[in-house]
Amino acid sequence: MKTPAGFTFQRTGRDGGRVRLGRRRVAVIRRLELVDFRPVAGAPAVVGTDVGVPLYWRQYANHQDPERRLNSHSRLEVLRSGHAGLVLRATGATRSRGALSTYEVAFGVARDGTVVVEVRARLEVPPRVGWRVTPQADHGELAFLTLWPAGVFSPTGAEPKRYQACLLQHGGRVEAVAHHHLESPDKQRLRLRPGDRFAWVTEDWNPVVTLREGDRAEAGVCAYMWDTHFGLRAGRGGAQTLGPGTVRTAAYALGVIGRAEARRLAEAARLRSPGRAAATPMYTGARHKFRATFASMTPATANTAWPWQREVTEGRAVDVDQRRDATVGRGDRCSLRIRHRRAARSCWQATTLGPSFGEPAFRSGGRLRLTGWVKVAGDAGSARLALRVHRAGRGNVFDSAAYEIYSCRASGSARGWRRLSVTTPPLRPAPDRVHLRLEFAGEGTAWFDDLVFIRLAR
């Protein structure tokens, strides 16, 4: 790749610095993560400053654990710079040095004048040690690339979403993954081989990943933010230990394509199906009669609607059947059902309330109320409604232990439907996350219907 202006690297630390093409800054590397990547002069960044592209290996499961992410002992060195391009070497390891990561990162200019980054990644397990790897159902466990394009989803809800879909190109065949919030097979186990491309579309400039020579990969698109994880399989079955001397490799190019090419690919794409997940009930925000499913959403609302989710907290998942029931309801024939063949605890939950999901912020001092109707069949089970609340600044929002639970008295077997209600006290500081939970414990069957969530001023 030849460039009219040379690449330079301005170091800002042991594992970071700024990349320039002539006078123009094209990227920043911060703690071995690529951020503020601007491959097109005068255009917005395609990788922002909040979530960077890791230039190190990590396991997806519990990836904050320093024994699962290889960015300890991190170093960044310059191998070459100038008119022919810039080549950096990024090295890291687990905290115990039980696995080693080496990335060769080359910045150059493509024929259309945009900047492209070529990456070659090597994972190595040193002699006399092993590295335990936890399986990941939706994509390869050994993540060598995670990409969240700037603006694809706003965690604050303050900005419009960019990009409407992801595209997977295998030679002349193109598949589209629509942007929606289902945990569904159209997003999972996307198999990739050298030469395949993966892109987000359609804007003026669209990020595209091209797989280069290396081990075969699997990608998975996050149902929350539409970031995508690219990884290699560690093996088959359960947890694996990579033995001493194990070496795994991956390679990719990160660049952009223009609107015209992205549109041409999108028009040729076959839409991947969400399968049975299309029957998932969706959170509507109004009185829930549970008629709405993902399949009933219009294209205009499909990427903004959020699903009701299933959770089993005690017992065996095989003994729990949770589904939308189209034969039983209060006043109609729709409800949410939970059936336990043996004693268990499970729930339906809506976890997408609050400003991070495009809703108005909760008010400090306000109260929250959840009402609904429940019917229980069987003498060994009981149902209740609950609100699970997280306050701003009180622990990790992804840790359920950081939440407060407010619930109503449990309702057991009775004739017909019974109304339940739970109201919180005034909440100061205001919540930043609220979960609605329809819980069932024991054996038998419970139906939930006519659910209403209300924000009270005080």
C-alpha positions, 0 to 999 in steps of 0.5 A: 500500500503506497501513500502520498503522505507518511504514517507516524506514531506518537506514543502516549504510553507503554501500550498506547499512542496516536496514529497519523497520516500526514497531519491527519489523526486516523486512530488512537490506541489506548490500553491496547484498544483501537479507538477513534478510528477515522478511515475517511478524511472529514467523515465521522469515526467508525469506531468511537471513543467509548468502546474500542477494538481490542488488540488482544485475545480474550474469552467472551465469558467473564471477560473482565477476569484478568485470567481470561483477557490477555491485556496484562503486561501490555506493550506496543512497539513500532516495527515500521513507519513512513510512506509504505505504512505503519506496522505496530506490534501489540503484546499482552498476556493473562495476569499469570502469563498462562496465555500470550497474545501477539498482534501485528497491526498494519495501517495502510491506504486502500485504492479508494484512499481510505485507511485500512488496518490489517491485523494478524493475531497469534495466541500461544500457551507457553510450555508447562502451563495450560489455559482453561477456556469456557464454552460460548454457545453463540460464537467462538470462545477465543475472541480475537475481534470485537467491533461496535461501530460508533453510533450503531446503538445509543446506550443513553437513547439520546442519539438516533441509531446508525446502520440498519443491518449487518451483512455476511458475504461468502463469495457471491452469496450475501446474507443480512442480519436485521438489527433487532433485540432477539436472542435468535439463531440469525445472529448466532454461530455465523461461520466465517472462512478466509475471504468472507466479509462482514459489514454494518450498513447503510450509511455514507461509510460503512465498517467492513471486516474481511477475514484473512488467512487463519483458523476458521472463525465463528461470529455472533451479533449481540442482541443488545448493542449489535456489536459483533464478536469474532472468535475461534472454537477451543474444541467441542463440548464443555470447558476445554484446557488448551495444552502447553504449546498450543498456538491459534491464529486469526487475521482480518482487515478492518476498513470501510465501504461506501454507500453505493457498494453497501446498498448493492450488497444489501439489495442482493442479500437474503434475510436470515430468519430468527426462527422460532424466536419470532414468536417471542412476546414483546414489551409494549409499554402499554397494558400488556394483553400479550398479543404482540410478538416479534413476528407482529412487529412492523419493519419500522418498529422491529429494531426498537422493540424489546423482548420479554425474557425467560429466566430459571433461577432454581431447578432444572431448565428441562422441567420448566416450560415458558411460553406465550399461551394463545389459548388462555387469557383474561378477557381474551385468549393470550397470556404468558404461561409458566409450567413446572413439571418438578419444583423450580423457580423461574420468571418472565422478565422485561429488563429494558426499562429506563433511559438506556433503552430510549425511555424517559429517565426515572424521577428521583423521589418517584414511586413505581407500581406494577399490577397484573392478573394471575391464575395458578393451577396446582396446589404446590405452586405460587406466583407473584409480581416483582420489581427489580430496581438498580439505583444510579451509582450503586454497583454494576448494572450487570450484577443482579446482587446490586439490585433491590427487589420489591414484590407482592405477596405470592398467590397460590391456587384459586378459582379464576384470575386474581389481581396482584400489585406491588408499589415501591416506596419513593426512590432516591436516588432515581433508578437507572434500570428497572426489571419487571418480573413475573415469578412462579415457584414450586410445581404446576402452572401459572398464567399472567395477563393484563399487566400494567407498569406505572410511574407515580410522581410520589 
